[in-house]
């Protein structure tokens, strides 16, 4: 992400690094999904996981071999 996509990003990022110095993590979860209670069932994890895997395959070339089966 850069200033071309989000004006002011670089400045805000630099300020954050000064205020909260840390090493960049090597890996982060892609996203946390919040499922509405009325849509949750015994198959929710399998269904949503399948959709997430399909999207990762379509847009990111899939998962690395060491995380594919998790």
PDB file as gemmi writes it, atoms N, CA and C in Angstrom:
CRYST1    1.000    1.000    1.000  90.00  90.00  90.00 P 1                      
ATOM      1  N   UNK A   1       0.861  -1.166   0.000  1.00  0.00           N  
ATOM      2  CA  UNK A   1       0.000   0.000   0.000  1.00  0.00           C  
ATOM      3  C   UNK A   1       0.905   1.226   0.000  1.00  0.00           C  
ATOM      4  N   UNK A   2       0.495   2.225  -0.745  1.00  0.00           N  
ATOM      5  CA  UNK A   2       1.321   3.427  -0.806  1.00  0.00           C  
ATOM      6  C   UNK A   2       0.453   4.659  -0.967  1.00  0.00           C  
ATOM      7  N   UNK A   3       1.104   5.818  -1.053  1.00  0.00           N  
ATOM      8  CA  UNK A   3       0.362   7.075  -1.151  1.00  0.00           C  
ATOM      9  C   UNK A   3      -0.459   7.201  -2.428  1.00  0.00           C  
ATOM     10  N   UNK A   4      -0.101   6.459  -3.470  1.00  0.00           N  
ATOM     11  CA  UNK A   4      -0.901   6.518  -4.694  1.00  0.00           C  
ATOM     12  C   UNK A   4      -2.275   5.902  -4.459  1.00  0.00           C  
ATOM     13  N   UNK A   5      -2.318   4.833  -3.673  1.00  0.00           N  
ATOM     14  CA  UNK A   5      -3.591   4.170  -3.399  1.00  0.00           C  
ATOM     15  C   UNK A   5      -4.354   4.846  -2.272  1.00  0.00           C  
ATOM     16  N   UNK A   6      -3.625   5.233  -1.228  1.00  0.00           N  
ATOM     17  CA  UNK A   6      -4.243   5.866  -0.064  1.00  0.00           C  
ATOM     18  C   UNK A   6      -3.410   7.095   0.296  1.00  0.00           C  
ATOM     19  N   UNK A   7      -3.851   8.276  -0.139  1.00  0.00           N  
ATOM     20  CA  UNK A   7      -3.090   9.489   0.156  1.00  0.00           C  
ATOM     21  C   UNK A   7      -2.846   9.647   1.659  1.00  0.00           C  
ATOM     22  N   UNK A   8      -1.605   9.941   2.020  1.00  0.00           N  
ATOM     23  CA  UNK A   8      -1.252  10.128   3.420  1.00  0.00           C  
ATOM     24  C   UNK A   8      -0.816   8.858   4.129  1.00  0.00           C  
ATOM     25  N   UNK A   9      -0.889   7.718   3.443  1.00  0.00           N  
ATOM     26  CA  UNK A   9      -0.546   6.448   4.085  1.00  0.00           C  
ATOM     27  C   UNK A   9       0.901   6.428   4.571  1.00  0.00           C  
ATOM     28  N   UNK A  10       1.834   6.826   3.714  1.00  0.00           N  
ATOM     29  CA  UNK A  10       3.255   6.763   4.067  1.00  0.00           C  
ATOM     30  C   UNK A  10       3.554   7.594   5.309  1.00  0.00           C  
ATOM     31  N   UNK A  11       2.989   8.781   5.388  1.00  0.00           N  
ATOM     32  CA  UNK A  11       3.212   9.647   6.548  1.00  0.00           C  
ATOM     33  C   UNK A  11       2.623   9.024   7.813  1.00  0.00           C  
ATOM     34  N   UNK A  12       1.409   8.502   7.721  1.00  0.00           N  
ATOM     35  CA  UNK A  12       0.770   7.874   8.876  1.00  0.00           C  
ATOM     36  C   UNK A  12       1.533   6.625   9.311  1.00  0.00           C  
ATOM     37  N   UNK A  13       1.998   5.846   8.356  1.00  0.00           N  
ATOM     38  CA  UNK A  13       2.752   4.634   8.664  1.00  0.00           C  
ATOM     39  C   UNK A  13       4.060   4.984   9.371  1.00  0.00           C  
ATOM     40  N   UNK A  14       4.762   5.997   8.868  1.00  0.00           N  
ATOM     41  CA  UNK A  14       6.021   6.422   9.491  1.00  0.00           C  
ATOM     42  C   UNK A  14       5.786   6.901  10.922  1.00  0.00           C  
ATOM     43  N   UNK A  15       4.719   7.662  11.136  1.00  0.00           N  
ATOM     44  CA  UNK A  15       4.397   8.143  12.481  1.00  0.00           C  
ATOM     45  C   UNK A  15       4.079   6.975  13.412  1.00  0.00           C  
ATOM     46  N   UNK A  16       3.386   5.996  12.910  1.00  0.00           N  
ATOM     47  CA  UNK A  16       3.048   4.821  13.717  1.00  0.00           C  
ATOM     48  C   UNK A  16       4.317   4.049  14.099  1.00  0.00           C  
ATOM     49  N   UNK A  17       5.257   3.931  13.162  1.00  0.00           N  
ATOM     50  CA  UNK A  17       6.500   3.216  13.449  1.00  0.00           C  
ATOM     51  C   UNK A  17       7.327   3.924  14.527  1.00  0.00           C  
ATOM     52  N   UNK A  18       7.267   5.253  14.569  1.00  0.00           N  
ATOM     53  CA  UNK A  18       7.972   6.002  15.607  1.00  0.00           C  
ATOM     54  C   UNK A  18       7.275   5.797  16.948  1.00  0.00           C  
ATOM     55  N   UNK A  19       5.961   5.861  16.943  1.00  0.00           N  
ATOM     56  CA  UNK A  19       5.197   5.747  18.188  1.00  0.00           C  
ATOM     57  C   UNK A  19       5.184   4.319  18.726  1.00  0.00           C  
ATOM     58  N   UNK A  20       5.096   3.337  17.839  1.00  0.00           N  
ATOM     59  CA  UNK A  20       5.023   1.929  18.232  1.00  0.00           C  
ATOM     60  C   UNK A  20       6.097   1.130  17.488  1.00  0.00           C  
ATOM     61  N   UNK A  21       7.372   1.317  17.849  1.00  0.00           N  
ATOM     62  CA  UNK A  21       8.432   0.611  17.116  1.00  0.00           C  
ATOM     63  C   UNK A  21       8.353  -0.898  17.343  1.00  0.00           C  
ATOM     64  N   UNK A  22       8.518  -1.637  16.266  1.00  0.00           N  
ATOM     65  CA  UNK A  22       8.523  -3.097  16.352  1.00  0.00           C  
ATOM     66  C   UNK A  22       9.062  -3.678  15.055  1.00  0.00           C  
ATOM     67  N   UNK A  23       9.408  -4.926  15.114  1.00  0.00           N  
ATOM     68  CA  UNK A  23       9.837  -5.634  13.922  1.00  0.00           C  
ATOM     69  C   UNK A  23       8.596  -6.049  13.148  1.00  0.00           C  
ATOM     70  N   UNK A  24       8.645  -5.927  11.843  1.00  0.00           N  
ATOM     71  CA  UNK A  24       7.516  -6.358  11.021  1.00  0.00           C  
ATOM     72  C   UNK A  24       7.312  -7.858  11.187  1.00  0.00           C  
ATOM     73  N   UNK A  25       6.076  -8.307  11.395  1.00  0.00           N  
ATOM     74  CA  UNK A  25       5.841  -9.750  11.517  1.00  0.00           C  
ATOM     75  C   UNK A  25       6.097 -10.446  10.181  1.00  0.00           C  
ATOM     76  N   UNK A  26       6.570 -11.659  10.242  1.00  0.00           N  
ATOM     77  CA  UNK A  26       6.818 -12.416   9.020  1.00  0.00           C  
ATOM     78  C   UNK A  26       5.539 -12.949   8.412  1.00  0.00           C  
ATOM     79  N   UNK A  27       4.504 -13.116   9.233  1.00  0.00           N  
ATOM     80  CA  UNK A  27       3.253 -13.670   8.742  1.00  0.00           C  
ATOM     81  C   UNK A  27       2.113 -13.106   9.567  1.00  0.00           C  
ATOM     82  N   UNK A  28       0.988 -12.876   8.924  1.00  0.00           N  
ATOM     83  CA  UNK A  28      -0.216 -12.426   9.613  1.00  0.00           C  
ATOM     84  C   UNK A  28      -1.405 -13.168   9.034  1.00  0.00           C  
ATOM     85  N   UNK A  29      -2.425 -13.402   9.861  1.00  0.00           N  
ATOM     86  CA  UNK A  29      -3.638 -14.001   9.305  1.00  0.00           C  
ATOM     87  C   UNK A  29      -4.199 -13.094   8.216  1.00  0.00           C  
ATOM     88  N   UNK A  30      -4.821 -13.691   7.233  1.00  0.00           N  
ATOM     89  CA  UNK A  30      -5.380 -12.912   6.138  1.00  0.00           C  
ATOM     90  C   UNK A  30      -6.532 -12.061   6.638  1.00  0.00           C  
ATOM     91  N   UNK A  31      -7.439 -12.657   7.389  1.00  0.00           N  
ATOM     92  CA  UNK A  31      -8.614 -11.921   7.827  1.00  0.00           C  
ATOM     93  C   UNK A  31      -9.352 -12.722   8.881  1.00  0.00           C  
ATOM     94  N   UNK A  32     -10.054 -12.031   9.756  1.00  0.00           N  
ATOM     95  CA  UNK A  32     -10.951 -12.670  10.706  1.00  0.00           C  
ATOM     96  C   UNK A  32     -12.358 -12.468  10.185  1.00  0.00           C  
ATOM     97  N   UNK A  33     -13.134 -13.522  10.191  1.00  0.00           N  
ATOM     98  CA  UNK A  33     -14.496 -13.449   9.675  1.00  0.00           C  
ATOM     99  C   UNK A  33     -15.477 -13.500  10.839  1.00  0.00           C  
ATOM    100  N   UNK A  34     -16.410 -12.596  10.846  1.00  0.00           N  
ATOM    101  CA  UNK A  34     -17.464 -12.577  11.845  1.00  0.00           C  
ATOM    102  C   UNK A  34     -18.751 -13.001  11.159  1.00  0.00           C  
ATOM    103  N   UNK A  35     -19.272 -14.138  11.562  1.00  0.00           N  
ATOM    104  CA  UNK A  35     -20.470 -14.695  10.945  1.00  0.00           C  
ATOM    105  C   UNK A  35     -21.669 -14.335  11.816  1.00  0.00           C  
ATOM    106  N   UNK A  36     -22.725 -13.781  11.227  1.00  0.00           N  
ATOM    107  CA  UNK A  36     -23.926 -13.478  12.006  1.00  0.00           C  
ATOM    108  C   UNK A  36     -24.473 -14.746  12.669  1.00  0.00           C  
ATOM    109  N   UNK A  37     -24.947 -14.630  13.897  1.00  0.00           N  
ATOM    110  CA  UNK A  37     -25.418 -15.792  14.654  1.00  0.00           C  
ATOM    111  C   UNK A  37     -26.510 -16.561  13.927  1.00  0.00           C  
ATOM    112  N   UNK A  38     -27.374 -15.854  13.196  1.00  0.00           N  
ATOM    113  CA  UNK A  38     -28.466 -16.551  12.518  1.00  0.00           C  
ATOM    114  C   UNK A  38     -28.000 -17.320  11.286  1.00  0.00           C  
ATOM    115  N   UNK A  39     -26.728 -17.173  10.914  1.00  0.00           N  
ATOM    116  CA  UNK A  39     -26.183 -17.902   9.761  1.00  0.00           C  
ATOM    117  C   UNK A  39     -25.180 -18.970  10.175  1.00  0.00           C  
ATOM    118  N   UNK A  40     -24.970 -19.116  11.468  1.00  0.00           N  
ATOM    119  CA  UNK A  40     -23.993 -20.080  11.957  1.00  0.00           C  
ATOM    120  C   UNK A  40     -24.634 -21.447  12.119  1.00  0.00           C  
ATOM    121  N   UNK A  41     -23.910 -22.474  11.661  1.00  0.00           N  
ATOM    122  CA  UNK A  41     -24.390 -23.851  11.808  1.00  0.00           C  
ATOM    123  C   UNK A  41     -23.181 -24.776  11.927  1.00  0.00           C  
ATOM    124  N   UNK A  42     -23.438 -26.046  12.002  1.00  0.00           N  
ATOM    125  CA  UNK A  42     -22.370 -27.026  12.096  1.00  0.00           C  
ATOM    126  C   UNK A  42     -21.483 -27.075  10.872  1.00  0.00           C  
ATOM    127  N   UNK A  43     -21.942 -26.541   9.764  1.00  0.00           N  
ATOM    128  CA  UNK A  43     -21.152 -26.579   8.530  1.00  0.00           C  
ATOM    129  C   UNK A  43     -20.496 -25.231   8.191  1.00  0.00           C  
ATOM    130  N   UNK A  44     -20.655 -24.245   9.055  1.00  0.00           N  
ATOM    131  CA  UNK A  44     -20.147 -22.900   8.762  1.00  0.00           C  
ATOM    132  C   UNK A  44     -18.643 -22.881   8.503  1.00  0.00           C  
ATOM    133  N   UNK A  45     -17.866 -23.496   9.374  1.00  0.00           N  
ATOM    134  CA  UNK A  45     -16.407 -23.456   9.219  1.00  0.00           C  
ATOM    135  C   UNK A  45     -15.998 -24.114   7.907  1.00  0.00           C  
ATOM    136  N   UNK A  46     -16.565 -25.276   7.603  1.00  0.00           N  
ATOM    137  CA  UNK A  46     -16.229 -25.975   6.358  1.00  0.00           C  
ATOM    138  C   UNK A  46     -16.625 -25.143   5.140  1.00  0.00           C  
ATOM    139  N   UNK A  47     -17.843 -24.591   5.142  1.00  0.00           N  
ATOM    140  CA  UNK A  47     -18.322 -23.809   3.995  1.00  0.00           C  
ATOM    141  C   UNK A  47     -17.511 -22.531   3.799  1.00  0.00           C  
ATOM    142  N   UNK A  48     -17.323 -21.763   4.854  1.00  0.00           N  
ATOM    143  CA  UNK A  48     -16.583 -20.510   4.742  1.00  0.00           C  
ATOM    144  C   UNK A  48     -15.112 -20.779   4.443  1.00  0.00           C  
ATOM    145  N   UNK A  49     -14.557 -21.832   5.028  1.00  0.00           N  
ATOM    146  CA  UNK A  49     -13.173 -22.200   4.736  1.00  0.00           C  
ATOM    147  C   UNK A  49     -12.995 -22.576   3.282  1.00  0.00           C  
ATOM    148  N   UNK A  50     -13.974 -23.305   2.733  1.00  0.00           N  
ATOM    149  CA  UNK A  50     -13.921 -23.678   1.322  1.00  0.00           C  
ATOM    150  C   UNK A  50     -13.975 -22.464   0.414  1.00  0.00           C  
ATOM    151  N   UNK A  51     -14.826 -21.519   0.765  1.00  0.00           N  
ATOM    152  CA  UNK A  51     -14.914 -20.285  -0.035  1.00  0.00           C  
ATOM    153  C   UNK A  51     -13.615 -19.485   0.052  1.00  0.00           C  
ATOM    154  N   UNK A  52     -13.057 -19.400   1.257  1.00  0.00           N  
ATOM    155  CA  UNK A  52     -11.800 -18.665   1.432  1.00  0.00           C  
ATOM    156  C   UNK A  52     -10.675 -19.321   0.639  1.00  0.00           C  
ATOM    157  N   UNK A  53     -10.617 -20.642   0.675  1.00  0.00           N  
ATOM    158  CA  UNK A  53      -9.583 -21.357  -0.085  1.00  0.00           C  
ATOM    159  C   UNK A  53      -9.739 -21.121  -1.580  1.00  0.00           C  
ATOM    160  N   UNK A  54     -10.981 -21.144  -2.060  1.00  0.00           N  
ATOM    161  CA  UNK A  54     -11.230 -20.907  -3.485  1.00  0.00           C  
ATOM    162  C   UNK A  54     -10.813 -19.492  -3.886  1.00  0.00           C  
ATOM    163  N   UNK A  55     -11.107 -18.509  -3.040  1.00  0.00           N  
ATOM    164  CA  UNK A  55     -10.703 -17.131  -3.330  1.00  0.00           C  
ATOM    165  C   UNK A  55      -9.185 -16.976  -3.304  1.00  0.00           C  
ATOM    166  N   UNK A  56      -8.533 -17.612  -2.334  1.00  0.00           N  
ATOM    167  CA  UNK A  56      -7.069 -17.541  -2.281  1.00  0.00           C  
ATOM    168  C   UNK A  56      -6.460 -18.175  -3.524  1.00  0.00           C  
ATOM    169  N   UNK A  57      -7.017 -19.279  -3.961  1.00  0.00           N  
ATOM    170  CA  UNK A  57      -6.514 -19.942  -5.169  1.00  0.00           C  
ATOM    171  C   UNK A  57      -6.721 -19.054  -6.394  1.00  0.00           C  
ATOM    172  N   UNK A  58      -7.907 -18.462  -6.506  1.00  0.00           N  
ATOM    173  CA  UNK A  58      -8.240 -17.649  -7.680  1.00  0.00           C  
ATOM    174  C   UNK A  58      -7.433 -16.353  -7.753  1.00  0.00           C  
ATOM    175  N   UNK A  59      -7.193 -15.736  -6.601  1.00  0.00           N  
ATOM    176  CA  UNK A  59      -6.585 -14.405  -6.608  1.00  0.00           C  
ATOM    177  C   UNK A  59      -5.132 -14.360  -6.143  1.00  0.00           C  
ATOM    178  N   UNK A  60      -4.692 -15.386  -5.420  1.00  0.00           N  
ATOM    179  CA  UNK A  60      -3.334 -15.375  -4.876  1.00  0.00           C  
ATOM    180  C   UNK A  60      -2.505 -16.568  -5.320  1.00  0.00           C  
ATOM    181  N   UNK A  61      -3.078 -17.417  -6.136  1.00  0.00           N  
ATOM    182  CA  UNK A  61      -2.347 -18.610  -6.555  1.00  0.00           C  
ATOM    183  C   UNK A  61      -2.353 -19.707  -5.511  1.00  0.00           C  
ATOM    184  N   UNK A  62      -3.232 -19.596  -4.528  1.00  0.00           N  
ATOM    185  CA  UNK A  62      -3.349 -20.622  -3.492  1.00  0.00           C  
ATOM    186  C   UNK A  62      -2.479 -20.341  -2.292  1.00  0.00           C  
ATOM    187  N   UNK A  63      -2.444 -21.328  -1.413  1.00  0.00           N  
ATOM    188  CA  UNK A  63      -1.661 -21.228  -0.184  1.00  0.00           C  
ATOM    189  C   UNK A  63      -0.309 -21.899  -0.362  1.00  0.00           C  
ATOM    190  N   UNK A  64       0.639 -21.498   0.443  1.00  0.00           N  
ATOM    191  CA  UNK A  64       1.942 -22.164   0.450  1.00  0.00           C  
ATOM    192  C   UNK A  64       1.739 -23.612   0.888  1.00  0.00           C  
ATOM    193  N   UNK A  65       2.554 -24.522   0.396  1.00  0.00           N  
ATOM    194  CA  UNK A  65       2.380 -25.942   0.721  1.00  0.00           C  
ATOM    195  C   UNK A  65       2.341 -26.240   2.216  1.00  0.00           C  
ATOM    196  N   UNK A  66       3.085 -25.493   3.027  1.00  0.00           N  
ATOM    197  CA  UNK A  66       3.114 -25.782   4.463  1.00  0.00           C  
ATOM    198  C   UNK A  66       1.852 -25.357   5.204  1.00  0.00           C  
ATOM    199  N   UNK A  67       0.957 -24.604   4.575  1.00  0.00           N  
ATOM    200  CA  UNK A  67      -0.291 -24.217   5.234  1.00  0.00           C  
ATOM    201  C   UNK A  67      -1.524 -24.728   4.501  1.00  0.00           C  
ATOM    202  N   UNK A  68      -1.345 -25.367   3.391  1.00  0.00           N  
ATOM    203  CA  UNK A  68      -2.474 -25.782   2.557  1.00  0.00           C  
ATOM    204  C   UNK A  68      -3.466 -26.672   3.299  1.00  0.00           C  
ATOM    205  N   UNK A  69      -2.976 -27.601   4.129  1.00  0.00           N  
ATOM    206  CA  UNK A  69      -3.862 -28.556   4.796  1.00  0.00           C  
ATOM    207  C   UNK A  69      -4.334 -28.116   6.170  1.00  0.00           C  
ATOM    208  N   UNK A  70      -4.025 -26.912   6.590  1.00  0.00           N  
ATOM    209  CA  UNK A  70      -4.450 -26.454   7.920  1.00  0.00           C  
ATOM    210  C   UNK A  70      -5.864 -25.961   7.897  1.00  0.00           C  
TER     211      UNK A  70                                                      
END                                                                             
